[in-house]
Amino acid sequence: MGGRVLYNRMNVRRQRACMEELLCQICGGPAGRDRNGWLFLDWRRPDSPPTWPERSITSMPPLCAEHARVSVRQCPFLGTVDYAVLRVRKPCLHGVSGTLYRLTDTGWRTSENDVLSPYGEPRLPGMLASRLHRELRGVTVVDLPQPGPDRTGPGQFGDALVALTAVPGGPVIRPPRSPTHAWGVTDPLRGLLVGRVLREVRRVHGDADRRVGEE
């Protein structure tokens, strides 16, 4: 496979698949895991908890050992932050983030970007979710894994750096659908935005029908 990895671009569907199934964000294969947990890279953010890296909220899926090393060597962003290599026993699903839309007289308009909507709290109206987040619990800071038998073979995105990134000149690779996951049912666009659009359309038409009846 040819092309150049764009580390600052994220493929929404692949991010969700890797986060849901704890797959390596680079190759789509099984993420590295040992007795201390799954392998993650994380860094302190302005909104990180005082307990960081414990209970950190991240949208970055785990990695296999091989591609954790590749990321540390090649990702430009990691060269600008004080990152940590982590083993996480309980990477718990936390919520989604995305763009908020509001319905106006001229159609849908964006109001806020990159808004986090935790599970267990009221849904934000008109959100188009783009990233799935996990809360990292049971965290151990470790050294970067050394080369060794950490992987079980090429991942579902191929043995190349294409999982979360757009690769100019490379093939379009889509993750296979999980037998327990239907994109059409739980896709954030359909579940959050389109559903609300349909409800709003029904409400508007209902109001119009009542006005016609009154006249």
C-alpha positions as CSV (number, residue, x, y, z in Angstrom):
1,M,0.0,0.0,0.0
2,G,1.3,3.4,-0.9
3,G,0.5,6.9,0.5
4,R,1.4,9.0,3.4
5,V,-0.3,8.8,6.8
6,L,-2.2,11.9,7.9
7,Y,-2.0,11.8,11.6
8,N,-4.2,14.8,12.1
9,R,-7.2,13.3,10.2
10,M,-9.6,10.8,11.7
11,N,-11.9,8.4,10.0
12,V,-15.1,8.5,12.0
13,R,-16.3,5.0,11.3
14,R,-13.0,3.4,12.0
15,Q,-12.5,5.4,15.2
16,R,-15.9,4.1,16.4
17,A,-15.1,0.5,15.4
18,C,-11.7,0.6,17.2
19,M,-13.1,2.2,20.3
20,E,-16.1,-0.2,20.6
21,E,-14.1,-3.4,20.0
22,L,-10.7,-2.2,21.6
23,L,-8.8,-2.7,18.3
24,C,-5.5,-1.1,17.4
25,Q,-6.2,2.4,16.0
26,I,-3.5,1.9,13.3
27,C,-4.0,-1.6,11.9
28,G,-7.4,-2.6,13.2
29,G,-6.0,-5.8,14.8
30,P,-6.3,-6.7,18.5
31,A,-4.9,-4.0,20.7
32,G,-1.9,-4.9,22.9
33,R,-3.0,-6.4,26.3
34,D,-1.3,-8.0,29.2
35,R,-2.1,-8.6,32.9
36,N,-2.1,-4.8,33.5
37,G,-4.6,-4.1,30.7
38,W,-4.9,-2.7,27.3
39,L,-2.2,-0.5,25.7
40,F,-3.0,3.3,25.3
41,L,-1.1,6.5,24.6
42,D,-2.4,9.5,26.4
43,W,-1.4,13.1,27.3
44,R,-2.5,15.8,29.7
45,R,-5.2,18.2,28.3
46,P,-6.6,21.4,29.7
47,D,-9.7,19.5,30.9
48,S,-7.9,16.4,32.2
49,P,-8.9,15.4,35.8
50,P,-6.5,16.1,38.7
51,T,-6.0,12.3,38.9
52,W,-4.6,12.1,35.3
53,P,-3.9,9.7,33.8
54,E,-6.3,7.8,36.0
55,R,-9.9,8.6,34.8
56,S,-8.7,10.4,31.7
57,I,-11.3,10.7,29.0
58,T,-9.9,9.9,25.6
59,S,-11.1,9.5,22.1
60,M,-7.9,7.8,21.0
61,P,-8.4,4.0,20.7
62,P,-5.7,1.6,22.0
63,L,-2.8,0.3,20.0
64,C,-0.9,-2.9,19.5
65,A,2.7,-2.8,20.7
66,E,4.2,-2.5,17.2
67,H,2.1,0.5,16.2
68,A,2.5,2.2,19.5
69,R,6.2,2.3,18.7
70,V,5.5,3.5,15.2
71,S,3.2,6.3,16.5
72,V,5.9,7.5,19.0
73,R,8.4,7.6,16.2
74,Q,6.3,9.2,13.5
75,C,3.4,11.2,14.9
76,P,4.3,14.9,14.9
77,F,1.9,15.8,17.6
78,L,3.4,13.3,20.1
79,G,6.6,15.2,19.7
80,T,5.0,18.3,21.1
81,V,3.4,16.9,24.3
82,D,4.5,15.0,27.4
83,Y,2.7,11.8,26.6
84,A,2.4,8.7,28.7
85,V,2.4,5.0,27.8
86,L,-0.4,3.3,29.7
87,R,-1.8,-0.1,30.5
88,V,-5.5,0.2,31.3
89,R,-7.5,-2.5,33.1
90,K,-10.9,-0.9,32.7
91,P,-11.3,1.4,29.6
92,C,-15.0,2.2,30.1
93,L,-17.2,3.6,27.4
94,H,-18.0,7.2,28.5
95,G,-19.9,9.0,25.8
96,V,-19.7,10.7,22.4
97,S,-18.6,14.1,21.1
98,G,-19.5,16.0,18.0
99,T,-21.1,19.1,16.6
100,L,-24.4,20.6,17.8
101,Y,-27.0,21.7,15.3
102,R,-30.0,23.9,15.7
103,L,-33.0,24.1,13.4
104,T,-33.7,27.5,12.1
105,D,-36.2,29.0,9.5
106,T,-33.6,28.4,6.9
107,G,-32.5,24.9,7.9
108,W,-30.0,23.3,10.3
109,R,-27.1,25.5,11.5
110,T,-24.1,24.6,13.6
111,S,-23.9,26.1,17.1
112,E,-21.0,24.4,18.9
113,N,-18.2,22.0,17.9
114,D,-16.4,19.2,19.7
115,V,-19.0,19.0,22.5
116,L,-18.8,16.0,24.8
117,S,-22.1,14.2,25.7
118,P,-21.5,11.6,28.4
119,Y,-23.7,8.5,28.6
120,G,-26.2,8.6,31.4
121,E,-26.9,12.3,31.0
122,P,-29.6,13.9,28.9
123,R,-28.8,13.8,25.3
124,L,-27.9,17.1,23.7
125,P,-30.5,18.1,21.0
126,G,-29.3,18.1,17.5
127,M,-25.9,16.5,18.1
128,L,-24.0,15.0,15.1
129,A,-21.6,12.6,17.0
130,S,-18.2,12.0,15.4
131,R,-16.1,10.4,18.1
132,L,-16.6,7.7,20.8
133,H,-14.8,8.2,24.2
134,R,-13.6,5.9,26.9
135,E,-12.7,6.7,30.5
136,L,-9.4,5.1,31.5
137,R,-9.6,3.4,34.9
138,G,-7.1,1.1,36.6
139,V,-4.2,2.9,34.9
140,T,-0.5,1.9,35.1
141,V,2.2,4.0,33.5
142,V,4.6,1.7,31.7
143,D,7.6,1.9,29.3
144,L,7.0,1.6,25.6
145,P,6.8,-2.1,24.8
146,Q,9.9,-3.6,23.2
147,P,9.7,-5.6,19.9
148,G,8.3,-9.0,20.5
149,P,5.4,-11.4,19.8
150,D,2.6,-9.0,20.8
151,R,0.3,-9.3,17.8
152,T,-1.7,-12.2,16.4
153,G,-1.4,-11.1,12.7
154,P,-2.5,-8.4,10.3
155,G,-5.5,-6.4,11.5
156,Q,-8.8,-6.0,9.6
157,F,-7.5,-2.7,8.0
158,G,-4.4,-4.5,6.6
159,D,-0.9,-4.5,8.0
160,A,-0.5,-0.8,7.3
161,L,-1.1,2.6,8.8
162,V,-4.6,3.2,7.5
163,A,-7.0,2.6,10.4
164,L,-7.9,6.1,11.5
165,T,-6.2,8.1,8.7
166,A,-6.8,9.1,5.2
167,V,-4.1,7.8,2.9
168,P,-3.8,9.7,-0.4
169,G,-3.4,7.3,-3.3
170,G,-4.2,4.3,-1.1
171,P,-7.2,2.0,-1.2
172,V,-10.5,2.8,0.6
173,I,-10.7,0.2,3.4
174,R,-13.9,-0.1,5.5
175,P,-14.1,-2.1,8.7
176,P,-16.3,-5.2,8.6
177,R,-19.6,-4.9,10.4
178,S,-19.7,-6.5,13.7
179,P,-22.4,-9.2,14.0
180,T,-23.7,-7.4,17.2
181,H,-23.5,-3.9,15.7
182,A,-25.7,-2.4,13.0
183,W,-24.4,1.0,11.8
184,G,-27.8,1.9,10.5
185,V,-29.4,1.6,13.9
186,T,-26.7,3.1,16.2
187,D,-25.0,5.5,13.8
188,P,-24.9,8.9,15.5
189,L,-26.2,10.7,12.5
190,R,-29.3,8.5,12.3
191,G,-29.8,8.1,16.0
192,L,-29.4,11.7,17.1
193,L,-29.8,14.1,14.2
194,V,-32.1,12.4,11.7
195,G,-34.4,11.3,14.5
196,R,-34.8,14.8,15.8
197,V,-35.3,16.1,12.3
198,L,-38.2,13.7,11.7
199,R,-39.7,14.6,15.1
200,E,-39.5,18.3,14.3
201,V,-41.0,17.7,10.8
202,R,-43.9,15.8,12.5
203,R,-44.4,18.6,15.0
204,V,-44.4,21.4,12.3
205,H,-46.8,19.4,10.2
206,G,-49.0,18.7,13.2
207,D,-49.1,22.4,14.0
208,A,-50.0,23.3,10.4
209,D,-52.8,20.7,10.4
210,R,-54.2,22.2,13.6
211,R,-54.1,25.7,12.2
212,V,-55.9,24.6,9.0
213,G,-58.6,22.9,11.1
214,E,-59.1,26.0,13.2
215,E,-59.4,28.2,10.1
